[in-house]
Amino acid sequence: MPPTFTDDGQTVQHPLELKFNATGWDILCAIEQGFRAQVDVKGKLAEWFLYKQLKELKSRGVIEDVIWHDTNGRPDFDIMIGGRTIRMECKNVRSGANPKGYQGDFRVEIQKTRNQLVGGVSLRGYRADDFEVLAACLFNQTGTWDYVFVESGRLARRPNFPDYLVIM
């Protein structure tokens, strides 16, 4: 039996069910059949659960505000704290049996979806100053939506393009 969604005790359709003219069950079955769709959904879920944590921090007064972006060329989040904006990018750690690389730490693919030209070379990378903090979601290794954080200035740079972060 397909799942039903309720809001305040009332059965409702999710907005995506209306948008796609499909049941939630059909939408989930379609995602199940597509590897790329699952990767995309895991990435968006990592952002969603981080957003929920950041909203909780806001409600407790730890941070002043959070804005979640879904725009090419912008970090995933702007976090306002102490009158300052911190830009945060969210990525999942690598999955598979050998997810660790440099010094035994989990690896994260820090690469954009879209290509950009830099000095006649096609790059999909992030500049070291594109964001201040990387949130690495551990779900692919732990099955939980937990995160570790690193300042972008501590991430390795590309030897031939020192303004850009390494892909892994």
ZIKA-V634107 format. One record per residue. PHI is phi in degrees with one decimal (NA if undefined). PSI is psi in whole degrees, -180 to 180 (none if undefined). OMEGA is omega in radians with two decimals (none if undefined). Layout:
phi=PHI psi=PSI omega=OMEGA
phi=PHI psi=PSI omega=OMEGA
This chain:
phi=NA psi=129 omega=3.13
phi=-61.6 psi=149 omega=3.13
phi=-69.9 psi=154 omega=3.01
phi=-118.7 psi=152 omega=-3.13
phi=-110.9 psi=142 omega=3.11
phi=-125.3 psi=150 omega=3.07
phi=-136.5 psi=115 omega=-3.06
phi=53.6 psi=42 omega=3.09
phi=81.5 psi=-6 omega=3.14
phi=-98.2 psi=134 omega=3.06
phi=-70.1 psi=129 omega=-3.11
phi=-133.9 psi=160 omega=2.98
phi=-94.3 psi=140 omega=3.05
phi=-69.3 psi=147 omega=3.13
phi=-54.8 psi=-31 omega=3.11
phi=-71.2 psi=-31 omega=3.06
phi=-62.3 psi=-41 omega=3.11
phi=-70.1 psi=-45 omega=-3.10
phi=-61.3 psi=-42 omega=-3.07
phi=-96.5 psi=-2 omega=-3.08
phi=50.6 psi=50 omega=-3.11
phi=-147.5 psi=155 omega=3.09
phi=-76.0 psi=159 omega=3.05
phi=-56.9 psi=-37 omega=3.12
phi=-61.7 psi=-46 omega=3.13
phi=-63.7 psi=-40 omega=3.12
phi=-62.1 psi=-46 omega=3.13
phi=-65.8 psi=-38 omega=3.10
phi=-64.4 psi=-39 omega=3.11
phi=-65.0 psi=-43 omega=3.11
phi=-61.3 psi=-40 omega=-3.13
phi=-59.7 psi=-30 omega=-3.10
phi=-84.4 psi=-5 omega=-3.07
phi=-123.7 psi=114 omega=3.12
phi=-56.4 psi=-49 omega=-3.10
phi=-63.6 psi=-39 omega=3.10
phi=-61.9 psi=-40 omega=3.13
phi=-66.6 psi=-40 omega=3.09
phi=-61.8 psi=-45 omega=3.13
phi=-62.1 psi=-43 omega=-3.13
phi=-65.5 psi=-42 omega=3.11
phi=-61.6 psi=-39 omega=3.10
phi=-63.9 psi=-43 omega=-3.14
phi=-71.0 psi=-36 omega=3.07
phi=-64.8 psi=-38 omega=3.08
phi=-58.9 psi=-43 omega=3.10
phi=-65.3 psi=-43 omega=-3.10
phi=-60.5 psi=-50 omega=-3.11
phi=-69.4 psi=-32 omega=3.03
phi=-67.3 psi=-42 omega=3.11
phi=-58.5 psi=-44 omega=3.12
phi=-61.4 psi=-39 omega=3.10
phi=-65.8 psi=-42 omega=3.14
phi=-66.4 psi=-38 omega=3.08
phi=-63.8 psi=-36 omega=3.08
phi=-64.2 psi=-42 omega=3.09
phi=-61.9 psi=-38 omega=3.10
phi=-65.0 psi=-43 omega=-3.11
phi=-64.7 psi=-26 omega=3.11
phi=-91.6 psi=-1 omega=3.10
phi=80.4 psi=12 omega=3.13
phi=-74.0 psi=-40 omega=3.03
phi=-121.2 psi=159 omega=-3.09
phi=-83.0 psi=-39 omega=-3.12
phi=-164.1 psi=163 omega=3.04
phi=-143.0 psi=137 omega=3.06
phi=-123.5 psi=127 omega=3.13
phi=-98.9 psi=120 omega=-3.14
phi=-101.7 psi=147 omega=2.98
phi=-132.9 psi=63 omega=-3.03
phi=-134.8 psi=133 omega=3.06
phi=-58.9 psi=138 omega=3.09
phi=87.1 psi=1 omega=3.10
phi=-122.4 psi=145 omega=3.01
phi=-62.4 psi=161 omega=-3.08
phi=-63.7 psi=-36 omega=-3.06
phi=-136.4 psi=145 omega=2.87
phi=-110.4 psi=125 omega=3.14
phi=-116.9 psi=123 omega=3.14
phi=-98.9 psi=124 omega=-3.14
phi=-149.9 psi=131 omega=3.14
phi=59.3 psi=34 omega=-3.14
phi=74.9 psi=9 omega=-3.09
phi=-122.1 psi=150 omega=3.08
phi=-103.0 psi=127 omega=3.08
phi=-110.7 psi=125 omega=3.13
phi=-91.1 psi=130 omega=-3.08
phi=-125.0 psi=134 omega=3.05
phi=-107.6 psi=141 omega=-3.12
phi=-116.0 psi=129 omega=3.11
phi=-138.2 psi=153 omega=3.03
phi=-86.3 psi=144 omega=3.00
phi=-68.2 psi=160 omega=-3.12
phi=-64.7 psi=148 omega=3.07
phi=-97.5 psi=-180 omega=3.09
phi=99.9 psi=180 omega=-3.04
phi=-76.8 psi=-23 omega=-3.10
phi=-125.7 psi=69 omega=-3.05
phi=-83.3 psi=-6 omega=-3.04
phi=-97.8 psi=149 omega=-3.13
phi=-135.8 psi=-115 omega=-3.07
phi=-47.5 psi=118 omega=3.09
phi=52.7 psi=30 omega=3.06
phi=76.9 psi=6 omega=3.12
phi=-83.1 psi=156 omega=3.04
phi=-60.5 psi=146 omega=3.11
phi=-96.6 psi=145 omega=3.08
phi=-128.9 psi=133 omega=3.07
phi=-83.4 psi=112 omega=-3.11
phi=-105.7 psi=84 omega=-3.05
phi=-146.9 psi=142 omega=3.13
phi=-84.1 psi=160 omega=3.10
phi=-72.9 psi=-36 omega=-3.05
phi=-98.3 psi=144 omega=3.08
phi=-76.7 psi=154 omega=3.01
phi=-141.1 psi=148 omega=3.11
phi=-95.1 psi=129 omega=3.08
phi=-131.4 psi=113 omega=-3.13
phi=56.4 psi=36 omega=3.13
phi=80.8 psi=0 omega=3.13
phi=-107.6 psi=137 omega=3.13
phi=-82.1 psi=117 omega=3.13
phi=-121.5 psi=148 omega=3.01
phi=-117.9 psi=20 omega=-3.01
phi=-88.1 psi=169 omega=3.03
phi=-98.3 psi=139 omega=2.97
phi=-73.2 psi=151 omega=3.14
phi=-61.8 psi=-23 omega=-3.14
phi=-101.5 psi=14 omega=3.09
phi=-71.1 psi=-26 omega=3.12
phi=-155.2 psi=159 omega=-3.12
phi=-95.5 psi=-29 omega=-3.06
phi=-134.6 psi=136 omega=2.99
phi=-104.0 psi=125 omega=3.01
phi=-99.9 psi=115 omega=-3.13
phi=-100.8 psi=114 omega=-3.12
phi=-81.4 psi=132 omega=-3.05
phi=-90.1 psi=4 omega=-3.03
phi=-51.1 psi=-44 omega=-3.07
phi=-61.6 psi=-19 omega=3.12
phi=-111.5 psi=-26 omega=-3.05
phi=-113.3 psi=-19 omega=-3.06
phi=77.7 psi=9 omega=3.11
phi=-123.9 psi=153 omega=-3.10
phi=-89.8 psi=62 omega=3.09
phi=-105.9 psi=160 omega=-3.00
phi=-135.0 psi=150 omega=2.87
phi=-119.3 psi=151 omega=-3.02
phi=-125.2 psi=144 omega=3.09
phi=-142.5 psi=143 omega=3.05
phi=-71.1 psi=140 omega=-3.10
phi=-62.3 psi=-30 omega=3.11
phi=-64.5 psi=-16 omega=3.13
phi=-94.9 psi=-3 omega=-3.14
phi=-85.4 psi=150 omega=-3.11
phi=-67.5 psi=148 omega=3.12
phi=-105.5 psi=160 omega=3.09
phi=-77.4 psi=132 omega=-3.12
phi=-58.3 psi=-42 omega=-3.09
phi=-85.2 psi=-15 omega=3.14
phi=-137.6 psi=76 omega=-2.99
phi=-64.1 psi=-13 omega=3.06
phi=-80.8 psi=-8 omega=-3.07
phi=-111.3 psi=146 omega=3.10
phi=-77.9 psi=149 omega=3.06
phi=-64.2 psi=155 omega=-3.09
phi=-68.9 psi=-40 omega=3.13
phi=-112.3 psi=none omega=none
